[in-house]
């Protein structure tokens, strides 16, 4: 058994859970860049290139997006995803489910570069995390499945917590948030 596959998957899982709990977009992007890099290594070691490439691009994208969020940056990362997707499909002749991973990568890209609100990013990422959950199931990645389930759970819990805080503020009462 290759323990590196599991170590990288576990590190990604823990770090990304921390990332989704961040209150600012800057801190979210920084923390999740590391989680994406570890998960990328996990998928590469499993032989799941689409996720490995998409997540590696995502890690770089999150670092770049710390400083630059222009349309040109967005287009560069969208183009990178399209080029690698087409390369895998036409040149490497990889399985059709690679389109699931690249679709999720594009949603993550748009959300990471264009959106400014942590709450809006969380909502946008529900779709992308769900797609990656399906991909993780297809390529038999237990840490990928846990990663995506953890992220979805974290997103829903944080959105619920934020909603309770907002409702309490509207009523003028103290909240019992996380």
N, C-alpha and C positions, 0 to 999 in steps of 0.2 A: 504494500500500500504506500502511495506517495503522500507523505504527511504534509508536504509543502502545499498541495492542493487545498487541504483542510485548514492549514494555518492561515493562508491568504484569504480563504473564504470567511473564517472566523474573525480575522482582523477587520475585514471589510464590513461585516455585520455589526460589530461593536462600534466602529468609528462612524458608520453611517447613521446608526441609531442616535448617536450624539449629535451628528450633523442636523438631523431633522428637528431636533429640539432647540436649535439656535434661534435667537430672537431677531437677528439682523441678517439681511441677505448676504452681506460681506462675510460674516462668520460662517454662514451656511455654505457658501461657495468654497471657502477655504477648507473647512473640515471635510466636506463631501468629496473634494478633489482627491484627498488621500484614500478615502474609502473606495472611490471609483478605480484608482490605480491598483489597489489590492484586489478588488473584484475582477479587474481586467486580467491580472496575472492568474487568478483562480480559473477563469474561463479559458485562457490560453492553455493552461496545463491540462484542462479537460478536453482540449481540441475543439472547442466551440469558438471558432475564429470571429464570427459576426459580433458576438458579445464582447470578446476580447478587444477587438479593434474599436468597436463603438464606445466601450467604456474607457479605453486609453484616450481616444479623442475627447471624451467627456471630461476626463481628469485635466487635460490640457485646457479645454474650453473653460472649465471653472476657474482655473488660474488666470487665464487671459481676461475673463469676465470680471475679475476683481477690479480691473482698471479700465477695460474697454468694453462698452456695450453698444457699439454702433451697428448700423445695418450692414456695413461692409464686413465687420467681424462675424456677424450672424451668417452672412452669405458664404464666407470662407468655410465655416464649420459645417454648414449645410452641404456645400459642395464636396468637402472631404468625405462626409458620410455617403453621399451619392456615388462618388468615384469608387470608394472601397466596396460599397454594396454591388455596384455593377461589375467590378473586378472579380469579386467572389462569385457572382452569378455566372458571368460569361467566360471568364478565364479559368477559375478554379472549379467551376461547375458544382458549387456547394448546394446543399439542400434548400428548397424553397422557403423553409421557415427562417432563413436568414433575414427575410423581409420584415419579420416581426421585430427582431432586434434593432434593425436600422430604422424602422418606423418609430420605435420607442426612443432611439437615440436622437432623432430629429425633434420629437416632442420635448425631450429634455433640453436640447439645444435652444429651441425657441424660448422655453421657459427660463432657462438660465441666463440668457443674454438680454432678452427683451423685457421680461417682467421685473418689476422693482419691489413688489410687495411679497414678503415671505408667505403670507396667507394665500395670495393668488398663485404663487409658485406651488405651494402644497396642493391646491385644488387641481392645477394643471397636471401635476405629476401623478395623480391618481390613475389617469389613463395610461401613462407611460409605465408606471410600476406594474399595472395589471398586465400589460403586454409582455413585460420582461418576466413576470411570473409564469405566463404561458410558455415563453421560450425556455425558461429554467426547467420547467417540467419536461419539455420535449427533449432537452439535452441531458436530462437526468442529473441536474446539479442540486444536491440537497442544500448547500449553502446559498445558492442562487434563490431557491424557493424560500428559505428562511429569511434571506436578505430582503426579498420583495414583500413577503408577508409582514416582516418586522416594519418595513418602511410604510406599508399601507396602514398598519395598526398605529404606528406613530403619527402618521399624517392625520388619521381620523381622530385620535385622542387629542392632538394639539388643536385641531379645528374645533372640536367640542369644547375644550378648555377655553379657547379664545372666544367662542360664542357665549359661554357662561360669564366670562369676565365682562364682555360687552353688554350683555343683558343686565348684569348687576350694576354696571355703571349707569345704564339708562334708568334704572330704578332708584339709583342713589344709595344702594346698599353695598356693604363689603362682600367680596366674592370668596369662594372656597376653591380657588384654582390650584392646579398642580404646583 
